[in-house]
Amino acid sequence: MLDRLTGLQVFVKIAATGSFSAAGRALGLSQSMVTKHIAALEARLGVKLFHRSTRRLSLTDAGRSYLEASERVLADMDAADAAVAADRIEPRGLLRLNGPVAFGAKQIAPLLSEFARRCPLVSVELGLNDRLVDLAEEGWDLTIRIGNLAGSSLIARRLAPCTNVVCASPAYLNARGTPRTVASLTDHNCLGYTLSRLVGADRWTFGPRGDVSVPVAGNLRSNNGDALRAAALAGQGLIYQPTFYVADDLRAGTLVALTLDQPTIALDGIYAVYLPDRHPPAKVRAFIDFIATRFAPEPPWDRDVVSGLPPPEIPA
């Protein structure tokens, strides 16, 4: 079957040049192929588009009407092609960005005003939730993910490390004492994060290669890190959370990092993740480059904080 778009281009070019052969030369087609395209177009429409004679070629009434419509279609196609090409070159349009609730609110949202100044033709829709979103099905351009991405077919760029810390408020430690070993955590009120396998509600993992697993219990568990942080600040118990949740509290002294006999674990990293595409839109590339620069060489939440903590271990 002949390509319908090429048929329209052939028809419009014949009308412009007044000749099948001239149209063929302009489009790089043989005269026989030009003739086949017009024959197929006329057969599909059920009308003649040209009056033909040995000396003259002219449009029929139907041909003149169809020419106007064809020129509009081709102009719209050219405009669409130009818009897509521009999106590949210049950051523009709506960037649908997804990420975890706490990380997005604390570390991404405050940077969006600067990104807007750098890329004024880009608007951002920021969606925050702690579930694993389907980028293709839900229409997200980009998402931020924390932890192991093994087995994913998506394209990922590592933005920053993700260090964990066990901490509590001074009031809690004054009332209950300061644990010095991971084994002693069983005697404390450990507030559990239900969405994590390694630092969850019932077990906390420590040590080289994540080989030390400690059973924990407490009177609060949650699927939201901010809720656990708020409870820890109020003196309710210990939390085991990434430093991006608690760095400001550690600096202020409202939470205190514990030094235990085993190092904390580090989640694999913080990643910008997008669908496989050899040429992602400029808006996606621009945001990833921007955020990577802001998080390098050390993420802002860890500056002046991680240097005072025991070195974490990444489980093998």
Summary of the structure (lengths in Angstrom):
residues: 316
radius of gyration: 31.1
end to end distance: 55.7
largest distance: 105.1
contacts: 953
relative contact order: 0.14
helix: 45%
strand: 23%
